[in-house]
Amino acid sequence: MNKIVITLLALLHGFSMAGNYGDIVISELMPDPSPSTGMPESEYIELYNRSDKAINLAGWKLKVNDKLYPFTSTEIVSKGYLLVCPKNE
């Protein structure tokens, strides 16, 4: 399984529109789900919005190893979660 290096990047204009520093945190990380213990064998990252307002991740990027994956206009509601996983899983 690939080693995953994860970095959340926000473009300067995207970050200022998206919220304040620390509003979005990585709340759970599943980098190597094998062997499975009753869960799907899929890598994922769970993001949590700690703020009192919805935050749009448009302009944010996820860096996995050397590849960047831009977020679409995805919104995380206040106190809500977002699971980020590969498209094919």
Long-range contacts (C-beta under 8 A, 24 or more apart in sequence): 1-32, 1-34, 1-43, 2-65, 3-31, 3-65, 4-31, 4-43, 4-64, 4-65, 5-63, 5-64, 5-65, 6-45, 6-62, 6-63, 6-64, 7-62, 7-63, 8-60, 8-61, 8-62, 8-63, 9-60, 9-61, 9-62, 9-63, 9-68, 10-59, 10-60, 10-61, 11-59, 11-60, 11-61, 13-59, 14-58, 14-59, 14-60, 15-59, 15-60, 17-56, 17-59, 18-55, 18-56, 18-57, 18-58, 18-59, 18-60, 19-49, 19-51, 19-53, 19-55, 20-51, 22-50, 23-49, 23-50, 23-51, 23-55, 24-48, 24-49, 24-50, 24-55, 24-57, 24-76, 25-50, 27-81, 40-89, 42-85, 42-86, 42-89, 43-85, 43-86, 43-89, 44-83, 44-84, 44-85, 45-83, 45-84, 45-85, 46-81, 46-82, 46-83, 46-84, 47-76, 47-81, 47-82, 47-83, 47-84, 48-76, 48-79, 48-80, 48-81, 49-76, 49-77, 49-78, 49-79, 49-80, 49-81, 49-82, 50-79, 51-78, 52-78, 52-79, 53-78, 54-78, 54-80, 57-82
